[in-house]
């Protein structure tokens, strides 16, 4: 039995690798294929009467590690200099304003049709407002550098802002001036912690001479993130600042403490660290979506009770996407279609405590929105590919 499970996992992950290799060419998001593969494995185990343990408890753990690695991977890829300030501003404001606008529209809709409290409605609306960097970033590899950078910034910031707003809503029973004061204090604390931790981790990255050096760094990053969660600090900000700092070490050479780290030597180690992070992110992301696909029930995908809500949410997502891109003076094609929901949506949904859940938001609705936005992205990128080839 153990041998069979090992062989199965190896085969599934190799198939996931093939999906990842071909997704940039076919424009079919690998997440769709991974979900289908996971679902097909479930049907096969049912047909063959194979009993497997309940994997539900593993999903949040994989999701958290995947989130850390994906944001770290994205932040390591970003160039941070004066020439990028305009792009960063567009990405940040676009992600934040469209998220807040969509969240309040959905919250008022939930409140009107279900008579739920505004705070609980907002909490349940936020998961639908976050662009999934886990799906968006791998899907835009073949776009121009300008568009790719925008998607990396926007989706990474969307992940972070979504988690920040969600935690703010769930951890504060009453939203008032005191809540915002505490939140501001938490942001200040995590910024200081990020600065100190980044110096320490950079020093270790440069000084460790043991043949195993990158795994301990990643473990420390995960540890700092998890400890920050205990104290209700926005740990994703640490991940973003750490990745941006070591990924742009050449831009920080003017600081004395950077010179002590020998930037030229550190850059070599950072490149190796980046490669490990990319491969780790792929592995965890593939496992997460395979497992989520395995846990999907067919009745959830075909649930007609939630389909109308799913369509309404998807339409609103793309209406606000058009407004955001127009205000940012960015082209609709192909950026309009790159607004998938995925890993963060699932993670935030399963993090909602029973006391704050509302009946309108459930697993079938989450699954349908994720699949619909991924399919729209797939069709949009395919159309853009054909158009580009015709122009060439």
N, C-alpha and C positions, 0 to 999 in steps of 0.2 A: 504493500500500500504506500509506504514512504517513497519507494523508488518511483512508483507511478505518479505521485504528486510532484516530485522533483522534476521528472521528465515533462509533465504537463506545464509546470511553471516556466521551465526553460523554453518550451515551444511557444507558449503564449507571449513571453517577453520578446522572443525573436520575431514573432509576427508583429508585435507592437513596434519593433524597430523598423520592420519593412514598411509599416504604416507611416512612421515618422519620415523615412527616406522618401516615400512617394508622395506625401501630402503636399509638398511645395510644387510638385509637377501636376498632380491631378486636381489640386485645389480642394480636395475632400478633407475636411478637418479630421485629424487623427482621432479626436475625441469621439466622433460619431462611430468610427470603425471600432474603437476600443469598447464603447458601450454595447455595440452590436455583438462583438466577440464575447464579452462577459455574459451578456444575455443568452447567447447561443450555448455557452458552456453550461449555464444553469439548466437550460432545456434538455441538454444531453444528460446531465446527472439525474434529472427527474425521469427521463425515458429509460435510463439504464438502472434506475433504483439505487444510485450511489448516494450514500449518506455522508455529508460533509458537515463539519462544525459550523456554528453560527459566526459569521465574520463581521457582524454589524459593529461590534466594539472596536474592531481594527480600523474602521473607516475614519473616525475623527483623528486618530494618531497619524495615519498616513497623510490625511489632509493637512494637518498642522505642519508636519515635516516638509510636505510638498510645497506648501505656501511659503515657508521660510526659504527653501532652496530656489523657488521660482523668482521670488522678489530679489533674492541675492544675485541670482543669475542675471536678471534684468538690470539691476543697478550696476553690476560689474561691466555691462555692455555700454552704459551711458557715458557720453562725453560731457564733462561739466566745465564750461568756460564761458566767457562773456558773449561769444557768438551764439551760445545756446540759450541765453536768458529769455529771449522772445519765445522760443519753442517751449521752454519749461513753463513760462507764464500761461501760454495758450493751453497747454496740457493740464496744468493745475486748475485754472479757472473753469475750463471746459468740463473736466471730470467732476469738480465740486458743484458747480451751479446746476449742471444737468442732473446730477444725482439728487440734489436737494429738491429741485422742481418736480422730478419724477416721483420721488418718495412722498412728497406732500399730496400730489394728485392721486396717487394710489391709496394713500392713507385716508383721504377724504372719501374715495370711492368705497373702500372697505367699511368706513364708518357709516356711510349713507346706506349701503345695501345690507350691512350686517349689524349695525347699531353697536359697534365696538368702540372702546375708548381710543382717543387720538394717539396716546403714547404707545399703546399696544399695536395699533394699526400702523404707526410709523416703524416700529420695531420689525413687524412682519413685512413691511414694504421694502426696507433697505436691501435685503438679499437680492431682489430683482433689479436693483439699481447699480450693481457693481459689474464692471466689465472684467471678464476673466482673463488675466494675463497668461494663465496656463494654456488657454486656447488661442488667444489673440497673437501672442508673440511668435509661437512656432508657425502660425499660418501666414505671416507676412514676410517670410524670409526672402521671397523673390520680388518684393516691392522695392521701389527706389529707397535710397538711404534716408532721404528726408521723411518719407511716409513711415518707414520702419521705425525711425527714431521717435516720431510722434506717437505711434502705437505703443512702443515700449514705455515711454514716459507716461502716457495717458493711462494705460492699463495697470501699470505698477502703482501709480498714484491713486487710481480708482480703488484698487485692492486696499491700500493703506487707509484712505479716507473712509471707505465703506466700513472697515473694521473699527476705526476710531469712532465714527458716528454710532454704529451699532452698540459698541461697548458703553458709550456715553448714555444711550437710551436705556440699556438693560441694567446698568449699575446704579442708576439714580432713580429712586422711586418718585421723587418730585424734581421737576426741571425748574430751577430758579437761578438767581444771580450767584448764589453760593455754589451751585453745581458747576457753573461756568468758571468760577474762580478756582475750584478744585481741579477742574479739567486743565486749565491754563498752567497750574502748578505742576500737574503730572507731565505736561509737555515740556516744561522747563527741566524737570528732573531727568526725564528720559534723554533729553538733549545733552545734559551734562554727563550722564552715564554713558551715552553713545561716544562722546568725545574721549572719555577716559578708557573705555573698553576698546575703541578703535586703535588708540596708541598702544595699549597692551597687546592686542592681537597682532598688530603690525610688527611689533617687536618680536613676538614669538614666531611669526611667519618668517622673519628674516634671520633669527638666531638659532632656531632648532636645527640641529645637524643630524638628528636621528633619521633613519630611512622612512619612518612613518611620521609625517608632520602635518599633513593637511586634514586628516580625519579628526585629530584632536581639536584643530581650529574650528571645524564645522560643529563638533560636539559642544564646544564652548559657546558658539553662536546660538545653537539651539537651547543650551542651558540658560544663557542670559535672557533669551526671549521668553522662556517658560517662567523663570523667576520674576521677570517684569510683569507677567500676567497675574502672578499671585498678588502683587502690590497694585494691580489695576493700572499699570503703566502701558502706554502704546508701544509695545515691543517692535512692531514693524518699522517704526521710525528708526530704531537702532539698526535694523537690517539694511534699510535704505542708505543711511548715512555711512555705515561701515563699507558697504559695497561701492558707493560713490567715492569715498575717500581713497581706498586702496586701488580702485580702478582708474583714478585720475591722479596718481601720485606725482606725475610730472608737472601738473598744474599747481601743486602745493610746495614746490621746491624752495620757495622764498622763505618758508618758515624754518626756524633753526632746528626744531625738534624733528622735522622731516629729514633734514640733512644728516642727522645722527643715524637715521635708519638706512643710509646708503641707497637712495632711490633707484639707481641703476641695477643693483643686485636685487632689491626688493621687487622691481618690475618683473624680473625673470620668474620669481617665486609666485607672484600674483598671476602670471599667465598660466602656470601649472595649476594653481588653485582654481582658476576660472574653468579650466578644462574638466577638473574633477567635479566642480559644482554643476556644470552643464550635464555631465553624464549622470550624476546623482539625481538631479532634477528630472531628467528623462525617466529614470528607473522608478522613482516614487510616483511621478505623475501617471505613468503607464499602469502601475499597480493600483493606484487609486481609482482610475476610471474603469479598469477591468473589474475591480471589486464592486464598484457602484453599479456597473452594468449587470453583474451577477446578481445583485440584490434587487434589481428592478423586476417588478411583476408586469406581465403583459397587460393586465387590466388597468394598471396605472397609466401606461402610455396611451391607451385607447379610452380613457375615462372621459365620457361625453359631458359629465357634470362640470368638469373643470376646463374643458376645451375652450368655451366661450371666453372665460376669464383669461386663459393663456393667450388667446388671440388678441384680446383687448390690451393686455400688458405689452405684448410684442409690438403692436401698432404704436402705443404710446412711447415705447423705447426708441423707435425709429423716427417718430415725429420730433422728439427732443434731440435726437441725433442730428437731424437736418438743421434744426435751429442752432444747435451748438456749433456745427461746422460753418454755417453761414456767418454767425457772429465772429468766429475765429478766422474768417476769410480763408478757409481751407476748401479744397475741391471735394464735392460729394462722392465722386468716383475715384478711387475705390473705398475711401475711408468710411463712407456711409454704412457699408455692410459689416465693417469690423467692430461689432458691438456684442460679442457672444457672452452668454452667462455660463458659469461652470463651477469650478472648484470652490470659490469663495461663496457663491450662492448656496451651494450644498452645505458648506461648513457653518455658515451663519444660520441657516435654517435649522440644522440639527442642534445648534447652540441655544435656541430659544427655549427657555424654561417653560414647563407646562402652564404655569400661571399666566404667562404672557402670550400664549398661542391663541390664534383665532381660527375658527372653523373654515373660513374661506381659503386659507393658505395651508396646503398639505403637500404630501409627496408627489401625487400625480401632477399638480399644478407646477411644482418646481421642475419636474422631469420634462414636462411638455414645453415650458419656456426655454429650458436649456437646449432641447432638441430643435425647436423652431428657430432660435437665434443662430444656432450652429449651421442649420440648413440654409438660412438666408445668407450667412457669410459665405458658405460654400458656393451658392449660385452666383452671388455678387462677384466673388473673386474669379470664378470661371468665366463669367461674362467679360470682366475686365481683361482677362488673359486673351480671350478671342479678339477683343477690340484692339489691344496692344499689338498683337500679331498682324492684324489687318493694316494698322497704321505703319508698322515697320515694313 
